[in-house]
Amino acid sequence: MTETQIIELEVKMRGITSISFLLLAPLGALAAPTASSNNVIPSRVLEPRAVVTPAPCQPQLNPPPTEQESAERFEKFAHAFLETKNLSEAFEYIDATYINHNPFASANGPNAALDALGPYWGSVQITPLRRTFKGEFGWLNYRTNYFGEIVDRYRMEGGCIVEHWDQGEKYPSF
Ligand SMILES: *[C@@H]1O[C@H](CO)[C@@H](O)[C@H](O)[C@H]1NC(C)=O
C-alpha cells in the first residue's frame, strides 16, 4: 500500500472525518532521517517531500502582542498552511510546547506534526472556506479531497500557536 492508502484506510477504520489527526499520526516507521543544517531542528521527514523544520516560534510575552497582531500572525500561518502549503513557513508559528488534543495524537510538539504531514501535504487538495481569530483563539474551516470539511481551533500565546483541537469543533458564529 502507498502511504496515502494507509492514511485513508486508517481514517476509514477510525471513522473520523478530520485530516488533523495526521498532525501527529504515527508515521515514524515510514519516515527516514534527513540531514539538517545548523539552525534547524532535526526532523524525520521523508525525501523528496522533506520539510525544513524552522526554529521554534519565539513567544513575545512582555508585552504580549495585541489581539490584532495575533490575528495577523494567525492569518500568515493559515495562508502558509492552506494556500501556499508551505509547512516550513506555517511551522514558524508553532510553539515548541505545541499540544495536539486530537485523541489519535502519538506525540506533541512541532517535529512529530511535521514528520506526519511532510510526506504528503503538498498533494492534498485544499479548499479554504473561512477563518477567523478572536481573543486568543483562531479557527480554520476548509475542505480537503481526502477528509471532507474540517474545523480546526488553535490557541495562541505570545503570538505562537500552543494548542490545537479538531474533534467536534464548530465554526464560531461571531
Ligand atoms: C517556504 O517557506 C520558507 C520559510 O519561510 C522559505 O524559506 C521557502 O523559500 C518557502 N518555500 C517556497 C517553495 O516558497
The ligand as a Tripos MOL2 file, in Angstrom:
@<TRIPOS>MOLECULE
LIG
   14    14     1     0     0
SMALL
NO_CHARGES

@<TRIPOS>ATOM
      1 C1          8.7090   28.1980    2.3410 C.3       1 LIG1
      2 O1          8.9320   28.9970    3.4490 O.3       1 LIG1
      3 C2         10.2770   29.0880    3.8330 C.3       1 LIG1
      4 C3         10.3300   29.8060    5.1670 C.3       1 LIG1
      5 O2          9.5900   30.9960    5.1340 O.3       1 LIG1
      6 C4         11.0420   29.7780    2.7210 C.3       1 LIG1
      7 O3         12.4060   29.8870    3.0810 O.3       1 LIG1
      8 C5         10.8950   28.9690    1.4530 C.3       1 LIG1
      9 O4         11.5070   29.6410    0.3900 O.3       1 LIG1
     10 C6          9.4450   28.7350    1.1220 C.3       1 LIG1
     11 N1          9.3350   27.7850    0.0490 N.am      1 LIG1
     12 C7          8.6890   28.0540   -1.0700 C.2       1 LIG1
     13 C8          8.6570   26.9660   -2.0780 C.3       1 LIG1
     14 O5          8.1210   29.1030   -1.2490 O.2       1 LIG1
@<TRIPOS>BOND
     1     1     2 1
     2     1    10 1
     3     2     3 1
     4     3     4 1
     5     3     6 1
     6     4     5 1
     7     6     7 1
     8     6     8 1
     9     8     9 1
    10     8    10 1
    11    10    11 1
    12    11    12 1
    13    12    13 1
    14    12    14 2
@<TRIPOS>SUBSTRUCTURE
     1 LIG1         1 GROUP 0 **** ****
